[in-house]
């Protein structure tokens, strides 16, 4: 039995930042009562979200973990930090002065 109680499902999603062939790169794993019951790929981002919503609607207690990095898009970072766009007050929030060329 897990710390959450008997029958609790833990679903983990390894979210891919890839722009192509994401259905081969996004993985979903499910553990019930400490035992892995599935490990699969084959869905794109939208399909994963729809799948998780459908699974949650089944009414069983479920914990979902999403593994993906939170970051600004590269173009935004370049404009804001290198270009002094103002959002980061010239880069002060994320970089020491002069650290970004």
Buried (B, 14 or more C-beta within 10 A) or exposed (E): EBEEEEEBBBBBBBBBEEEEEBBEBBBBBBBBBEEEEEEEBEBBBEEBEEBBEEBBEEEEEBEBEEEEEEEBEEEEBEBBBEEEBEBBEBBEEEBEEEEEE
